[in-house]
Amino acid sequence: MKNIWQFSKKALLILAIILTMLVTLNWDKVSRLHSVMTLFDDEIIVDNFSHMQQAFLTQKISKSAKPYLFEYQAQPLPNNFLYQGKRIAVEAFLTRRATTALLVLKNDKITYEQYYLGTSASDKRISWSMAKSFVSVLFGMQVDLGKIDIDKTVGFYLPEMQGSGYDKVKVKHVLQMSSGVKWNEDYLDFNSDINKMGRVLAIGGSLDEMTTELENESTAGEKFHYVSMDTHVIAMILRRVTGESLVELVQTELWNKMGMENDAAWITDSQDNAFALGGLNASTRDYARFGRLLLNNGRWQDEQLVSQQLVSKKWLQEATVAGAEYLKSGENTLGYGYQIWLPPLAQPGEFFCVGVYGQYIYVNQHQGVVIVKNSADKIFMDGFSKQETIEFFRSIVASLP
């Protein structure tokens, strides 16, 4: 009995040493996995959304040597706004939606800028799915150059997709979230595709490989089905036709040319490929600069009035309208373009980028307004958060002289 007990103690000791070595050798993975598992905990979600490098691998995007600086012309927010026949107090709305930043830009002047819940202007805030719209603009640049034909299939550009759900799908339908690929976007389901993808980012793996494993569930080009991985496929095509990474393209084609004020970072997988569908981390003002590019139909003009057409007006006009009946917005429903959203009963030149938990870049071209809102809104999936927030933005537009 004594010998058995001594053997058991030795076995347990050896097992403890092995487990310690495994944890030590893989501490980065263990730490990232823990960070991912606690990313949305109430006490730390706000801080996490400004420090995503603690949870994921990232690559740096360097600020511009000559930042474009906005002028200021302060205007108050409206006290309330109308939504579904009820008056909503603005301050209560901002609190309920766990707002961390709000910036309003009218005719190139900041009329309102405020940071909340202990955050600051320099925080690198997670874009989540607003990143999709950045990818759309970069993609449009390559379409403008004739390097991509959106009526060709994904398999034409990515032969490794042969036999996958994406193989025969037109690139246009992938841009429109109409790929017909089977995908579960439920953030509350531990085994959903979106959460499996998060674990790949945390502990290692290839998002490229994950795309090749997805299957069809319906005919492409017939209905809207939000598949976040569609954006990763778009980014794979971008990398293939340019020979550059997504981070390199963002650096050279956007950050360097648009006078971005702060460094940014993009989350990557363990193969150094960008988490295209939601991994950008940037300051609120730099999100506003991107909104200004959209406002001006792809033209960027600096403080010396030097103007560049970074992406064609044609592309942005196509990207910000519904290209099929099933993509149009209605009285209470949203519409979709090329990785850019349309609000209910969208007016011409009115569209927005949006990310989960309440990240927004809203553009109203007719009124010359861009609004950026960052949040850590855990009730974002309540079924009406986007519509309510759009009505808040519209009330701001109406209040400006």
Secondary structure as UniProt FT lines:
FT   HELIX           2..25
FT   HELIX           27..37
FT   TURN            38..40
FT   TURN            42..44
FT   HELIX           45..48
FT   TURN            49..50
FT   HELIX           52..54
FT   STRAND          57..61
FT   STRAND          71..72
FT   STRAND          80..83
FT   TURN            84..85
FT   STRAND          86..89
FT   HELIX           90..96
FT   TURN            97..98
FT   STRAND          99..106
FT   TURN            107..108
FT   STRAND          109..115
FT   TURN            117..118
FT   TURN            121..122
FT   STRAND          125..126
FT   HELIX           128..130
FT   HELIX           131..144
FT   TURN            145..146
FT   TURN            150..151
FT   HELIX           154..157
FT   HELIX           159..161
FT   TURN            162..163
FT   TURN            165..168
FT   HELIX           171..175
FT   TURN            176..177
FT   TURN            187..188
FT   TURN            190..191
FT   HELIX           193..203
FT   HELIX           207..212
FT   TURN            220..221
FT   HELIX           229..242
FT   HELIX           246..250
FT   HELIX           251..255
FT   TURN            256..259
FT   STRAND          264..268
FT   TURN            270..271
FT   TURN            276..278
FT   STRAND          280..282
FT   HELIX           284..295
FT   TURN            296..298
FT   STRAND          299..301
FT   TURN            303..304
FT   STRAND          307..309
FT   HELIX           313..319
FT   HELIX           325..327
FT   STRAND          335..336
FT   STRAND          341..342
FT   TURN            344..345
FT   TURN            348..349
FT   STRAND          350..355
FT   TURN            356..358
FT   STRAND          359..364
FT   TURN            365..368
FT   STRAND          369..375
FT   TURN            378..381
FT   HELIX           385..399
//
